[in-house]
Amino acid sequence: MATTLTPPKVKEEPKVTGGGRGPSGGSWGGDDGGRGEPERLLPPEGYRVGMWLALVSISMLFLALTSAYIVNQARFFPIDLPGVLYLNTAVMLSSSVTIELARRALKRRKESAYNRWMAITLALGVIFLIGQIIAWRQLVEGGFYVSTNKHSWYAYLFTGLHGLHLIGGVLALAYVMIRPRWNWTAVRKRVSVDATAVYWHFLDGLWVYLFIILFFWR
């Protein structure tokens, strides 16, 4: 009677669905809950490139306006400077510190500290915007209108443009804060937060520059 030989069964390796480790010790996909992009993809450097291109464009805009401000001799017009502008400057400088603390906490994978510092940064951004509205109202009450002179026109233009860009920064902060962890990988989150922090630091420096050139430069 003939005997049929059955080839031995090959044991299949279990499939890794997340939590594996990469060559550098980072996770392949454990941070995305198995639903997002695999961590093995290259970091999204395009985020940083896009951010730097945006900053170059914004810088060119404000440099062009500064040149027009100087050429038109829109020098400082004596006014009673609202105290809230000094407070706003302190708020912006403080927000740069808090967003840097948030960024470093994320690098150390301390989610609770990251969320706390990011929430404080977002709150400071909103406080700054409210402070700007109060400052504008106080300036108007003091007779500092858009049409008063060249300096007043540029003052409202510069601070208004800065405020619009800051609104974009606040929205970016809210986005990186509330986006669910399982919708993106750890690397993409870190790069996004880094790009947002660079943008925020830029707005901080831009405000200090505008504050000096508008209200102290003679």
Backbone as a chain_set.jsonl record, in Angstrom:
{"seq": "MATTLTPPKVKEEPKVTGGGRGPSGGSWGGDDGGRGEPERLLPPEGYRVGMWLALVSISMLFLALTSAYIVNQARFFPIDLPGVLYLNTAVMLSSSVTIELARRALKRRKESAYNRWMAITLALGVIFLIGQIIAWRQLVEGGFYVSTNKHSWYAYLFTGLHGLHLIGGVLALAYVMIRPRWNWTAVRKRVSVDATAVYWHFLDGLWVYLFIILFFWR", "coords": {"N": [[0.853, -1.199, 0.0], [0.637, 2.172, -0.933], [2.307, 4.966, 0.473], [1.467, 8.247, 1.321], [3.349, 11.124, 1.382], [3.359, 13.896, 3.461], [4.252, 17.259, 3.346], [6.12, 18.909, 5.891], [4.538, 21.308, 8.049], [5.106, 24.791, 7.879], [5.934, 26.986, 10.384], [4.293, 29.983, 10.831], [5.465, 33.333, 11.137], [4.485, 35.609, 13.669], [2.51, 38.486, 12.91], [3.469, 41.874, 13.172], [1.709, 44.392, 14.584], [2.033, 46.791, 15.695], [3.994, 48.86, 17.906], [6.53, 47.87, 17.61], [10.165, 48.104, 17.531], [12.346, 50.46, 16.196], [15.497, 50.879, 14.354], [16.805, 52.927, 15.709], [15.787, 52.826, 18.172], [13.307, 53.938, 18.365], [9.713, 53.725, 18.16], [7.987, 51.678, 15.777], [5.32, 51.866, 15.188], [3.827, 52.062, 17.414], [2.859, 54.317, 18.655], [0.716, 55.2, 17.271], [-1.483, 53.728, 17.623], [-1.949, 51.689, 15.818], [-3.446, 52.597, 13.727], [-2.64, 54.857, 12.378], [-0.061, 56.32, 10.265], [2.76, 54.23, 9.487], [5.608, 54.323, 11.617], [7.971, 53.954, 10.346], [8.178, 55.471, 8.08], [9.822, 58.237, 6.473], [10.72, 61.1, 8.442], [8.537, 63.929, 8.414], [9.952, 66.214, 6.903], [9.121, 68.152, 5.228], [7.302, 69.724, 6.587], [8.881, 71.426, 8.14], [10.323, 72.733, 6.129], [8.255, 74.022, 4.72], [7.396, 75.713, 6.772], [9.633, 77.398, 7.137], [9.72, 78.637, 4.645], [7.35, 80.077, 4.774], [7.969, 81.823, 6.855], [10.022, 83.296, 5.699], [8.587, 84.627, 3.699], [6.799, 86.177, 5.268], [8.65, 87.748, 6.631], [9.755, 89.221, 4.51], [7.514, 90.701, 3.79], [7.09, 92.366, 6.071], [9.539, 93.677, 6.147], [9.436, 95.119, 3.786], [7.285, 96.816, 4.361], [8.413, 98.146, 6.505], [10.458, 99.552, 5.233], [8.917, 101.291, 3.669], [7.714, 102.664, 5.731], [9.893, 104.04, 6.836], [10.828, 105.533, 4.624], [8.631, 107.176, 4.119], [8.822, 108.764, 6.259], [7.43, 108.339, 8.631], [7.57, 109.003, 11.444], [7.759, 108.617, 15.052], [4.865, 109.6, 16.768], [4.03, 111.693, 19.38], [2.362, 110.166, 22.002], [0.173, 108.955, 24.616], [1.227, 106.083, 25.729], [-0.525, 103.072, 25.939], [-0.618, 101.149, 28.903], [-1.166, 98.463, 28.662], [0.163, 97.53, 26.448], [2.774, 97.107, 27.251], [2.307, 95.055, 29.025], [1.378, 93.146, 27.209], [3.709, 92.66, 25.784], [5.26, 91.381, 27.723], [3.664, 89.135, 28.022], [3.919, 87.88, 25.506], [6.678, 87.263, 25.504], [6.736, 85.507, 27.651], [5.167, 83.45, 26.616], [6.818, 82.359, 24.699], [8.656, 81.073, 26.275], [7.042, 79.13, 27.525], [6.129, 77.581, 25.365], [8.47, 76.476, 24.53], [9.134, 74.919, 26.71], [7.033, 73.103, 26.508], [7.66, 71.849, 24.086], [10.08, 70.583, 24.726], [9.225, 68.874, 26.734], [7.633, 67.139, 25.247], [9.572, 65.896, 23.69], [10.802, 64.402, 25.639], [8.834, 62.648, 26.064], [6.84, 63.204, 27.93], [3.782, 63.409, 28.311], [1.753, 64.61, 29.876], [2.984, 66.899, 30.957], [3.627, 68.163, 28.586], [1.052, 68.712, 27.498], [0.12, 70.45, 29.463], [1.89, 72.701, 29.388], [1.541, 73.476, 26.75], [-1.141, 74.192, 26.743], [-1.028, 76.411, 28.423], [0.515, 78.1, 26.83], [-1.232, 78.485, 24.67], [-3.301, 79.814, 26.012], [-1.963, 82.165, 26.754], [-1.506, 83.244, 24.243], [-4.133, 83.865, 23.441], [-4.748, 85.726, 25.424], [-2.963, 87.734, 24.711], [-4.064, 88.593, 22.245], [-6.534, 89.587, 23.112], [-5.557, 91.629, 24.709], [-4.464, 93.272, 22.73], [-6.737, 94.233, 21.427], [-7.846, 95.733, 23.504], [-5.789, 97.624, 23.777], [-5.916, 98.947, 21.283], [-8.433, 100.13, 21.506], [-8.0, 101.882, 23.635], [-6.08, 103.54, 22.496], [-7.57, 104.743, 20.448], [-9.453, 106.105, 21.992], [-7.748, 107.954, 23.038], [-7.357, 109.645, 20.948], [-5.815, 108.689, 18.902], [-6.087, 107.945, 15.904], [-6.606, 105.967, 12.878], [-6.355, 107.632, 10.675], [-5.009, 109.796, 11.688], [-2.252, 110.512, 11.348], [0.724, 109.671, 9.433], [2.219, 107.952, 11.008], [0.365, 106.816, 12.825], [-1.246, 105.403, 11.054], [0.5, 103.435, 10.051], [1.086, 102.194, 12.461], [-1.317, 100.925, 13.24], [-1.563, 99.266, 11.02], [0.748, 97.612, 11.101], [0.504, 96.346, 13.661], [-1.985, 95.184, 13.331], [-1.563, 93.331, 11.217], [0.309, 91.695, 12.451], [-1.314, 90.689, 14.474], [-3.135, 89.156, 12.961], [-1.457, 87.145, 11.945], [-0.779, 86.028, 14.343], [-3.18, 84.931, 15.157], [-3.296, 82.813, 13.364], [-1.173, 81.356, 14.448], [-2.232, 80.677, 16.955], [-4.329, 79.002, 16.173], [-2.802, 76.944, 15.08], [-1.507, 76.012, 17.379], [-3.724, 75.056, 18.8], [-4.456, 72.998, 17.101], [-2.26, 71.115, 17.178], [-2.539, 70.445, 19.772], [-5.112, 69.284, 20.243], [-5.42, 67.271, 18.402], [-6.062, 63.836, 18.047], [-4.043, 61.277, 19.549], [-3.849, 58.826, 18.238], [-4.101, 59.406, 15.587], [-1.807, 60.21, 14.333], [1.749, 59.696, 13.98], [4.45, 59.429, 16.405], [6.781, 60.713, 15.54], [5.882, 62.465, 13.517], [4.25, 64.114, 15.037], [6.111, 65.328, 16.762], [7.688, 66.755, 14.904], [5.773, 68.489, 13.85], [5.085, 69.986, 16.117], [7.571, 71.144, 16.626], [7.842, 72.78, 14.339], [5.678, 74.498, 14.738], [6.509, 75.736, 17.095], [8.777, 77.121, 16.206], [7.568, 78.982, 14.497], [6.059, 80.375, 16.389], [8.037, 81.479, 18.055], [9.148, 83.188, 16.201], [7.043, 85.026, 15.777], [7.032, 86.153, 18.287], [9.571, 87.459, 18.39], [9.091, 89.202, 16.267], [7.053, 90.818, 17.267], [8.406, 92.215, 19.347], [10.239, 93.628, 17.805], [8.463, 95.259, 16.258], [7.217, 96.683, 18.304], [9.301, 98.233, 19.288], [10.141, 99.733, 17.01], [7.831, 101.129, 16.351], [7.012, 102.564, 18.609], [9.184, 103.593, 19.979], [11.312, 104.235, 18.362], [12.899, 107.006, 16.948]], "CA": [[0.0, 0.0, 0.0], [1.486, 3.37, -1.076], [2.219, 5.949, 1.572], [1.531, 9.642, 0.848], [4.163, 11.96, 2.269], [2.853, 15.261, 3.624], [5.353, 18.136, 3.752], [5.907, 19.509, 7.234], [3.997, 22.661, 8.07], [6.051, 25.831, 8.29], [5.309, 27.861, 11.378], [4.27, 31.369, 10.38], [5.851, 34.342, 12.124], [3.361, 36.521, 13.987], [2.588, 39.813, 12.308], [3.585, 42.967, 14.133], [0.711, 45.413, 14.259], [2.368, 48.073, 16.326], [4.807, 48.782, 19.106], [7.867, 47.389, 17.332], [11.206, 49.075, 17.745], [13.154, 50.772, 15.027], [16.937, 50.792, 14.548], [17.276, 53.945, 16.634], [15.097, 52.684, 19.442], [11.972, 54.517, 18.296], [8.679, 52.761, 17.819], [7.567, 51.653, 14.374], [3.932, 52.287, 15.015], [3.12, 51.905, 18.671], [2.257, 55.556, 19.126], [-0.448, 55.597, 16.481], [-2.611, 52.838, 17.893], [-2.17, 50.774, 14.718], [-4.349, 53.159, 12.731], [-1.992, 55.93, 11.634], [1.001, 55.952, 9.352], [3.834, 53.528, 10.181], [6.684, 55.21, 12.026], [9.145, 53.729, 9.522], [8.243, 56.488, 7.043], [10.75, 59.308, 6.775], [10.097, 62.234, 9.139], [7.976, 64.904, 7.472], [10.766, 67.424, 6.863], [8.392, 69.151, 4.469], [6.681, 70.643, 7.527], [9.867, 72.452, 8.493], [10.616, 73.52, 4.927], [7.109, 74.9, 4.497], [7.384, 76.738, 7.805], [10.684, 78.381, 6.864], [9.298, 79.434, 3.486], [6.334, 81.015, 5.257], [8.644, 82.853, 7.647], [10.725, 84.176, 4.762], [7.567, 85.481, 3.065], [6.325, 87.147, 6.258], [9.756, 88.68, 6.877], [9.84, 90.132, 3.362], [6.377, 91.611, 3.873], [7.309, 93.37, 7.104], [10.691, 94.489, 5.766], [8.964, 96.061, 2.769], [6.489, 97.822, 5.051], [9.334, 98.96, 7.301], [11.118, 100.471, 4.301], [7.947, 102.34, 3.354], [7.534, 103.444, 6.972], [11.047, 104.935, 6.979], [10.861, 106.452, 3.48], [7.549, 108.15, 4.295], [9.133, 109.536, 7.463], [6.314, 108.185, 9.575], [8.239, 108.912, 12.73], [6.926, 108.498, 16.255], [3.983, 110.715, 17.124], [3.878, 111.638, 20.845], [1.076, 109.679, 22.506], [0.204, 108.242, 25.896], [1.262, 104.667, 25.371], [-1.3, 102.248, 26.875], [0.179, 100.208, 29.687], [-1.436, 97.084, 28.263], [1.153, 97.128, 25.451], [3.905, 96.547, 28.001], [1.846, 93.761, 29.522], [1.342, 92.243, 26.068], [5.084, 92.272, 25.474], [5.636, 90.374, 28.723], [2.888, 87.92, 27.723], [4.532, 87.217, 24.353], [7.953, 86.69, 25.916], [6.425, 84.349, 28.494], [4.642, 82.36, 25.784], [7.952, 81.705, 24.047], [9.231, 80.163, 27.274], [6.142, 78.001, 27.77], [6.069, 76.666, 24.221], [9.739, 75.749, 24.512], [8.991, 73.884, 27.74], [6.134, 72.082, 25.951], [8.405, 71.111, 23.063], [11.06, 69.711, 25.387], [8.482, 67.824, 27.429], [7.217, 66.164, 24.246], [10.753, 65.115, 23.327], [11.044, 63.435, 26.724], [7.629, 61.818, 26.101], [6.05, 63.515, 29.111], [2.565, 63.915, 27.697], [1.001, 65.495, 30.776], [3.693, 68.181, 31.005], [3.468, 68.775, 27.26], [-0.304, 69.267, 27.389], [-0.025, 71.57, 30.387], [2.614, 73.873, 28.888], [0.929, 73.897, 25.497], [-2.386, 74.876, 27.098], [-0.646, 77.725, 28.94], [0.926, 78.892, 25.665], [-2.458, 78.848, 23.951], [-4.0, 80.823, 26.813], [-1.206, 83.415, 26.644], [-1.773, 83.793, 22.913], [-5.47, 84.47, 23.465], [-4.634, 86.923, 26.27], [-2.291, 88.767, 23.909], [-5.02, 89.123, 21.281], [-7.487, 90.417, 23.855], [-4.824, 92.822, 25.101], [-4.325, 94.137, 21.563], [-8.025, 94.908, 21.222], [-7.943, 96.748, 24.552], [-4.826, 98.682, 23.458], [-6.46, 99.721, 20.174], [-9.537, 100.955, 22.018], [-7.423, 102.96, 24.435], [-5.434, 104.474, 21.572], [-8.627, 105.508, 19.788], [-10.005, 107.025, 22.998], [-6.766, 109.007, 23.232], [-7.255, 110.446, 19.739], [-4.842, 108.094, 17.989], [-6.897, 107.288, 14.883], [-5.883, 105.481, 11.707], [-6.121, 108.753, 9.768], [-4.409, 110.933, 12.39], [-1.01, 110.841, 10.643], [1.352, 108.497, 8.826], [2.657, 107.021, 12.053], [-0.787, 106.073, 13.346], [-1.695, 104.463, 10.024], [1.426, 102.3, 10.048], [0.987, 101.501, 13.746], [-2.459, 100.003, 13.17], [-1.297, 98.272, 9.978], [1.733, 96.65, 11.604], [-0.039, 95.545, 14.763], [-3.085, 94.375, 12.797], [-0.991, 92.195, 10.491], [0.889, 90.789, 13.445], [-2.423, 90.001, 15.126], [-3.669, 88.132, 12.054], [-0.524, 86.017, 11.935], [-0.84, 85.382, 15.657], [-4.38, 84.082, 15.136], [-2.865, 81.572, 12.72], [-0.377, 80.61, 15.41], [-3.137, 80.128, 17.971], [-5.007, 77.86, 15.552], [-1.816, 75.863, 14.97], [-1.351, 75.474, 18.731], [-4.921, 74.27, 19.113], [-4.437, 71.784, 16.272], [-1.311, 70.121, 17.689], [-2.976, 70.054, 21.114], [-6.335, 68.484, 20.331], [-5.454, 66.152, 17.466], [-5.917, 62.578, 18.794], [-2.732, 60.621, 19.438], [-3.86, 57.692, 17.321], [-4.223, 59.878, 14.208], [-0.491, 60.484, 13.749], [2.846, 59.025, 14.662], [5.217, 60.261, 17.339], [7.721, 61.558, 14.797], [5.137, 63.545, 12.864], [3.795, 65.045, 16.066], [7.25, 66.125, 17.22], [8.072, 67.694, 13.857], [4.717, 69.505, 13.778], [5.236, 70.86, 17.283], [8.788, 71.923, 16.405], [7.547, 73.815, 13.343], [4.798, 75.476, 15.383], [7.316, 76.492, 18.055], [9.6, 78.062, 15.438], [6.659, 80.05, 14.058], [5.675, 81.166, 17.554], [9.205, 82.272, 18.441], [9.272, 84.239, 15.193], [6.048, 86.05, 16.087], [7.501, 86.809, 19.503], [10.6, 88.407, 17.989], [8.496, 90.214, 15.397], [6.343, 91.778, 18.096], [9.393, 93.069, 20.009], [10.739, 94.524, 16.756], [7.425, 96.25, 15.936], [6.992, 97.517, 19.487], [10.402, 99.201, 19.361], [10.183, 100.646, 15.867], [6.621, 101.957, 16.301], [6.755, 103.397, 19.782], [10.4, 104.096, 20.614], [12.251, 104.732, 17.361], [12.687, 108.409, 16.612]], "C": [[0.883, 1.241, 0.0], [1.23, 4.346, 0.06], [2.394, 7.356, 1.008], [2.289, 10.486, 1.862], [3.606, 13.373, 2.279], [3.98, 16.163, 4.091], [5.074, 18.767, 5.106], [5.406, 20.93, 7.123], [5.04, 23.648, 8.584], [5.329, 26.781, 9.233], [5.421, 29.308, 10.92], [4.676, 32.307, 11.511], [4.66, 35.25, 12.423], [3.586, 37.885, 13.38], [2.612, 40.876, 13.397], [2.617, 44.062, 13.717], [1.016, 46.74, 14.909], [3.239, 47.842, 17.534], [6.182, 48.228, 18.867], [8.882, 48.481, 17.505], [12.012, 49.254, 16.485], [14.618, 50.681, 15.346], [17.436, 51.781, 15.576], [16.567, 53.869, 17.976], [13.705, 53.263, 19.442], [10.964, 53.474, 17.885], [8.338, 52.837, 16.349], [6.153, 52.17, 14.228], [3.136, 52.225, 16.287], [2.405, 53.148, 19.118], [1.017, 55.93, 18.343], [-1.614, 54.653, 16.649], [-2.901, 51.876, 16.767], [-3.02, 51.338, 13.616], [-3.651, 54.185, 11.847], [-0.924, 55.411, 10.698], [2.088, 55.216, 10.111], [4.993, 54.471, 10.449], [7.909, 55.063, 11.138], [9.249, 54.727, 8.365], [9.213, 57.578, 7.466], [10.033, 60.434, 7.504], [9.643, 63.288, 8.149], [8.75, 66.213, 7.484], [10.081, 68.526, 6.069], [7.683, 70.149, 5.366], [7.629, 71.791, 7.846], [10.17, 73.344, 7.302], [9.498, 74.51, 4.644], [7.055, 76.027, 5.508], [8.421, 77.81, 7.524], [10.342, 79.232, 5.649], [8.253, 80.476, 3.889], [6.981, 82.155, 6.037], [9.419, 83.821, 6.759], [9.74, 85.141, 4.109], [7.068, 86.562, 4.017], [7.4, 88.194, 6.537], [9.879, 89.69, 5.744], [8.708, 91.148, 3.388], [6.65, 92.731, 4.873], [8.537, 94.233, 6.811], [10.295, 95.524, 4.716], [8.147, 97.18, 3.419], [7.367, 98.724, 5.919], [10.056, 99.974, 6.424], [10.185, 101.617, 3.937], [7.725, 103.249, 4.553], [8.665, 104.46, 7.139], [11.075, 105.971, 5.861], [9.806, 107.542, 3.628], [7.717, 109.008, 5.547], [7.968, 109.529, 8.45], [6.88, 107.991, 10.973], [7.234, 108.904, 13.885], [6.142, 109.776, 16.526], [3.718, 110.633, 18.622], [2.467, 111.235, 21.259], [1.281, 109.107, 23.9], [0.107, 106.753, 25.599], [0.479, 103.848, 26.384], [-0.401, 101.244, 27.598], [-0.018, 98.765, 29.277], [-0.446, 96.6, 27.197], [2.399, 96.551, 26.111], [3.548, 95.171, 28.542], [1.834, 92.736, 28.394], [2.743, 91.763, 25.686], [5.565, 91.199, 26.444], [4.918, 89.049, 28.461], [3.516, 87.161, 26.561], [5.854, 86.568, 24.725], [7.741, 85.449, 26.782], [5.941, 83.169, 27.665], [5.747, 81.647, 25.027], [8.618, 80.712, 24.991], [8.35, 78.932, 27.436], [6.078, 77.043, 26.587], [7.372, 75.88, 24.098], [9.722, 74.64, 25.561], [8.091, 72.751, 27.245], [6.884, 71.217, 24.939], [9.397, 70.139, 23.702], [10.379, 68.584, 26.153], [8.038, 66.742, 26.455], [8.397, 65.297, 23.824], [11.068, 64.058, 24.384], [9.847, 62.513, 26.936], [6.848, 61.982, 27.398], [4.779, 64.208, 28.639], [1.818, 64.902, 28.598], [1.653, 66.875, 30.855], [3.557, 68.921, 29.68], [2.098, 69.439, 27.123], [-0.476, 70.491, 28.278], [0.654, 72.831, 29.829], [2.032, 74.379, 27.572], [-0.38, 74.647, 25.763], [-2.088, 76.276, 27.638], [-0.232, 78.641, 27.79], [-0.29, 79.372, 24.881], [-3.215, 79.944, 24.695], [-3.288, 82.176, 26.727], [-1.406, 84.068, 25.28], [-3.116, 84.488, 22.842], [-5.455, 85.754, 24.298], [-3.977, 88.059, 25.501], [-3.275, 89.407, 22.929], [-6.064, 90.015, 21.959], [-6.826, 91.728, 24.279], [-4.65, 93.795, 23.948], [-5.62, 94.907, 21.29], [-8.205, 96.026, 22.247], [-7.015, 97.923, 24.242], [-5.343, 99.556, 22.321], [-7.584, 100.647, 20.651], [-9.014, 102.132, 22.834], [-6.731, 103.993, 23.556], [-6.473, 105.36, 20.873], [-9.231, 106.526, 20.752], [-9.057, 108.191, 23.264], [-6.555, 109.862, 21.996], [-6.268, 109.93, 18.719], [-5.608, 107.26, 16.951], [-6.028, 106.823, 13.717], [-5.481, 106.641, 10.807], [-5.459, 109.959, 10.44], [-3.16, 111.428, 11.68], [-0.412, 109.554, 10.077], [1.739, 107.467, 9.886], [1.497, 106.177, 12.576], [-1.274, 105.04, 12.342], [-0.809, 103.226, 10.006], [1.336, 101.508, 11.352], [-0.159, 100.494, 13.734], [-2.228, 98.912, 12.123], [-0.356, 97.193, 10.487], [1.136, 95.749, 12.681], [-1.21, 94.674, 14.3], [-2.589, 93.15, 12.053], [-0.366, 91.185, 11.448], [-0.211, 89.999, 14.154], [-3.025, 88.902, 14.264], [-2.756, 86.908, 12.01], [-0.535, 85.281, 13.277], [-2.088, 84.512, 15.769], [-4.06, 82.751, 14.462], [-2.032, 80.715, 13.65], [-1.218, 79.966, 16.49], [-3.882, 78.909, 17.424], [-4.061, 76.661, 15.412], [-1.579, 75.211, 16.327], [-2.534, 74.581, 19.1], [-4.92, 72.947, 18.347], [-3.505, 70.724, 16.85], [-1.682, 69.676, 19.1], [-4.1, 69.034, 21.089], [-6.372, 67.324, 19.345], [-5.212, 64.852, 18.226], [-4.582, 61.901, 18.532], [-2.725, 59.532, 18.376], [-3.968, 58.114, 15.85], [-2.895, 60.233, 13.561], [0.586, 59.823, 14.587], [3.604, 59.999, 15.537], [6.145, 61.21, 16.608], [7.004, 62.728, 14.155], [4.637, 64.567, 13.883], [4.932, 65.926, 16.535], [7.66, 67.155, 16.18], [7.049, 68.815, 13.732], [4.828, 70.493, 14.933], [6.482, 71.727, 17.137], [8.536, 73.072, 15.43], [6.659, 74.904, 13.937], [5.573, 76.339, 16.369], [8.197, 77.517, 17.344], [8.751, 79.248, 14.992], [6.306, 80.968, 15.224], [6.834, 82.046, 18.029], [9.41, 83.437, 17.462], [8.292, 85.372, 15.477], [6.42, 86.827, 17.343], [8.548, 87.869, 19.153], [10.057, 89.53, 17.126], [7.754, 91.261, 16.226], [7.319, 92.741, 18.801], [9.951, 94.088, 19.018], [9.725, 95.628, 16.439], [7.199, 97.207, 17.1], [8.061, 98.612, 19.589], [10.322, 100.224, 18.231], [8.964, 101.574, 15.831], [6.532, 102.957, 17.44], [8.001, 103.949, 20.472], [11.406, 104.66, 19.614], [11.903, 106.155, 16.977], [13.263, 108.72, 15.233]], "O": [[1.781, 1.361, 0.834], [0.106, 4.519, 0.531], [3.362, 7.625, 0.297], [1.926, 10.557, 3.036], [3.404, 13.976, 1.225], [4.608, 15.887, 5.113], [3.936, 19.113, 5.424], [5.794, 21.67, 6.22], [5.748, 23.397, 9.559], [4.261, 27.307, 8.921], [6.518, 29.798, 10.652], [4.299, 32.12, 12.667], [3.913, 35.614, 11.516], [4.711, 38.382, 13.337], [1.892, 40.799, 14.393], [2.71, 44.592, 12.61], [0.304, 47.718, 14.682], [3.229, 46.76, 18.121], [6.96, 48.112, 19.814], [8.527, 49.655, 17.615], [12.32, 48.286, 15.79], [14.976, 50.43, 16.497], [18.417, 51.495, 16.263], [16.729, 54.75, 18.82], [12.977, 53.102, 20.422], [11.329, 52.443, 17.318], [8.389, 53.906, 15.739], [5.829, 52.839, 13.247], [1.909, 52.322, 16.264], [1.442, 53.067, 19.88], [0.327, 56.883, 18.705], [-2.609, 54.741, 15.93], [-3.982, 51.288, 16.734], [-3.302, 50.635, 12.645], [-4.031, 54.364, 10.69], [-0.88, 54.224, 10.375], [2.334, 55.534, 11.275], [5.324, 55.315, 9.616], [8.791, 55.921, 11.15], [10.3, 54.821, 7.731], [9.41, 57.822, 8.657], [8.865, 60.704, 7.224], [10.31, 63.512, 7.138], [8.268, 67.214, 8.014], [10.417, 69.7, 6.215], [7.475, 71.296, 4.97], [7.247, 72.961, 7.827], [10.265, 74.563, 7.44], [9.747, 75.682, 4.365], [6.715, 77.16, 5.167], [8.134, 79.0, 7.654], [10.643, 80.426, 5.627], [8.27, 81.608, 3.406], [6.589, 83.314, 5.896], [9.469, 85.02, 7.033], [10.023, 86.332, 3.98], [6.928, 87.722, 3.63], [7.101, 89.382, 6.664], [10.083, 90.879, 5.988], [8.908, 92.315, 3.051], [6.463, 93.907, 4.56], [8.569, 95.403, 7.191], [10.759, 96.663, 4.751], [8.299, 98.35, 3.068], [7.1, 99.918, 6.053], [10.244, 101.123, 6.824], [10.6, 102.775, 3.9], [7.566, 104.46, 4.403], [8.427, 105.602, 7.534], [11.317, 107.152, 6.113], [10.058, 108.701, 3.3], [6.881, 109.856, 5.858], [7.585, 110.555, 9.013], [6.689, 106.949, 11.6], [6.041, 109.15, 13.708], [6.689, 110.879, 16.513], [3.228, 109.609, 19.099], [1.494, 111.898, 20.899], [2.403, 108.814, 24.313], [-0.959, 106.238, 25.263], [0.776, 103.91, 27.577], [0.448, 100.589, 26.994], [0.853, 97.927, 29.51], [-0.236, 95.395, 27.054], [3.007, 95.615, 25.591], [4.361, 94.247, 28.526], [2.233, 91.589, 28.592], [2.933, 90.606, 25.312], [6.201, 90.226, 26.039], [5.49, 87.975, 28.654], [3.637, 85.937, 26.614], [6.129, 85.443, 24.309], [8.472, 84.465, 26.664], [6.261, 82.02, 27.968], [5.631, 80.456, 24.741], [9.082, 79.652, 24.572], [8.856, 77.811, 27.481], [5.984, 75.83, 26.775], [7.374, 74.747, 23.616], [10.24, 73.549, 25.323], [8.349, 71.58, 27.525], [6.752, 69.993, 24.942], [9.529, 69.0, 23.256], [10.896, 67.468, 26.213], [8.06, 65.558, 26.792], [8.24, 64.093, 23.621], [11.537, 62.965, 24.067], [9.833, 61.7, 27.86], [6.266, 61.025, 27.907], [4.711, 65.435, 28.576], [1.31, 65.918, 28.122], [0.965, 67.896, 30.825], [3.393, 70.141, 29.649], [1.996, 70.585, 26.687], [-1.139, 71.455, 27.895], [0.05, 73.903, 29.805], [2.032, 75.583, 27.314], [-0.687, 75.625, 25.082], [-2.819, 77.221, 27.343], [-0.584, 79.821, 27.775], [-0.36, 80.534, 24.478], [-3.712, 80.888, 24.082], [-3.94, 83.215, 26.636], [-1.469, 85.293, 25.173], [-3.238, 85.566, 22.26], [-6.074, 86.75, 23.923], [-4.384, 89.215, 25.623], [-3.313, 90.631, 22.799], [-6.427, 91.068, 21.436], [-7.439, 92.794, 24.221], [-4.683, 95.009, 24.151], [-5.587, 96.093, 20.962], [-8.655, 97.122, 21.913], [-7.397, 99.081, 24.418], [-5.223, 100.78, 22.383], [-7.663, 101.804, 20.24], [-9.53, 103.245, 22.732], [-6.788, 105.189, 23.84], [-6.278, 106.566, 20.727], [-9.49, 107.669, 20.376], [-9.486, 109.275, 23.662], [-5.67, 110.717, 21.984], [-5.914, 110.638, 17.776], [-5.759, 106.046, 17.095], [-4.873, 107.227, 13.583], [-4.39, 106.637, 10.237], [-5.357, 111.026, 9.835], [-3.017, 112.625, 11.434], [-0.986, 108.476, 10.231], [1.6, 106.261, 9.676], [1.633, 104.966, 12.748], [-1.668, 103.937, 12.719], [-1.305, 102.101, 9.954], [1.492, 100.287, 11.348], [0.005, 99.351, 14.162], [-2.645, 97.769, 12.311], [-0.622, 96.002, 10.328], [1.256, 94.526, 12.61], [-1.408, 93.569, 14.804], [-3.122, 92.054, 12.228], [-0.5, 89.975, 11.269], [-0.067, 88.803, 14.405], [-3.384, 87.839, 14.769], [-3.229, 85.772, 12.035], [-0.327, 84.069, 13.336], [-2.053, 83.464, 16.412], [-4.491, 81.694, 14.922], [-2.159, 79.491, 13.652], [-0.951, 78.836, 16.9], [-4.046, 77.909, 18.122], [-4.466, 75.514, 15.602], [-1.461, 73.989, 16.415], [-2.359, 73.491, 19.644], [-5.329, 71.912, 18.873], [-3.898, 69.567, 17.0], [-1.197, 68.649, 19.575], [-4.062, 68.04, 21.814], [-7.259, 66.474, 19.431], [-4.246, 64.766, 18.983], [-4.057, 61.95, 17.419], [-1.721, 59.331, 17.693], [-3.932, 57.262, 14.963], [-2.851, 60.528, 12.367], [0.368, 59.445, 15.738], [3.439, 61.215, 15.44], [6.29, 62.369, 16.995], [7.47, 63.864, 14.24], [4.612, 65.764, 13.598], [4.757, 67.134, 16.694], [7.949, 68.302, 16.523], [7.42, 69.971, 13.529], [4.679, 71.699, 14.74], [6.461, 72.909, 17.481], [8.965, 74.2, 15.668], [6.861, 76.089, 13.674], [5.324, 77.54, 16.471], [8.351, 78.644, 17.815], [9.182, 80.396, 15.103], [6.259, 82.189, 15.07], [6.638, 83.214, 18.365], [9.799, 84.533, 17.863], [8.663, 86.545, 15.425], [6.15, 88.024, 17.442], [8.434, 89.025, 19.561], [10.5, 90.674, 17.231], [7.818, 92.453, 15.925], [7.076, 93.948, 18.841], [10.116, 95.263, 19.348], [10.09, 96.801, 16.361], [7.011, 98.406, 16.896], [7.766, 99.758, 19.928], [10.422, 101.429, 18.463], [9.061, 102.693, 15.327], [6.034, 104.068, 17.261], [7.888, 104.694, 21.446], [12.257, 105.472, 19.978], [10.742, 106.47, 16.712], [13.181, 109.858, 14.772]]}, "num_chains": 1, "name": "protein.A"}
